[in-house]
Amino acid sequence: MPRKVDPDNPGQVGRRPSRPSFLALISLMWIAAGVVTLAYLHASWKLVPAIVYFGLGLLYLRAAVASVMRRQRGD
């Protein structure tokens, strides 16, 4: 027996999105890595990995916020 498809709510195709708390935890870990890099790395190029770590942390934080917004919207 085939399922009835609601054209107004087609559902989600593919994997379910990650939990926002998990994404926020990863974000905090990357930001902490950036802080540790700035504080303890004694090299002239320490800004390069610190900026990369902060950038990755912000990307994961953006994903966490997007996941929260998607869940509130009902998608």
N, C-alpha and C positions, 0 to 999 in steps of 0.2 A: 504494500500500500504506500504510494508516494506521499511525501509530506506536502502540505499546502504552504506555498511561499507567499508571504505578505509583501507586496511591492513597496509599501511605505517603510518597512523595516527589513532590509535585506539580510541583516546580520553581519557578522565579521568573518572575513575570509583569512585564513592563516593562523598564526600563533596568537595566543592571548598576550596582551601587554604585560610587562613586568610590574611587580608591586612597587608603588611609589616609595615605600619605606626602604626597600632594598636599593633602589636607585639613589635615594638620599644618603644612605649609608656609604655607598661607593663614592658618592660625591664628596662627602666629608673626609673619607680616607684620602682621596686625591688632593684635596685642599690641605689636609694635614701634612701630606708628603711635601707639598710646596713650601709650607711653613718650616718644616724640618730641613729642607734643602737650603732655604735662605739662612737659617740659623746656624747650621752645623757644617755646611760645605764651605771649605776655605780655598776656593779656586776663583780665578778671575772671571770664569764663564758660568758662575753659579746662577746667574739670572736666566740663562737659557732653559735648563731643566725646570726651574721654579715656575717660569711662565707657562711651560708646557703642562706641568702638573695642575696649576691653577686653571688653565684653559680646559683641561679634561674634567676637572671638578665642576666647572660651570656648565659644561655640556651635559654631564650626568644630572646636575641640579635642574637644568632646563627640561630634561626628559622626565624627571620626577614630577615637576609642575605640570607638564603636558599630560602625564598619566592621570594626575589628580583631576585636571580639568575634563579629560575624556570620560572619567568615571562619573563625575558630577553631571555631565551632559547626558549620559546614558548610552554612549556608544559601545 
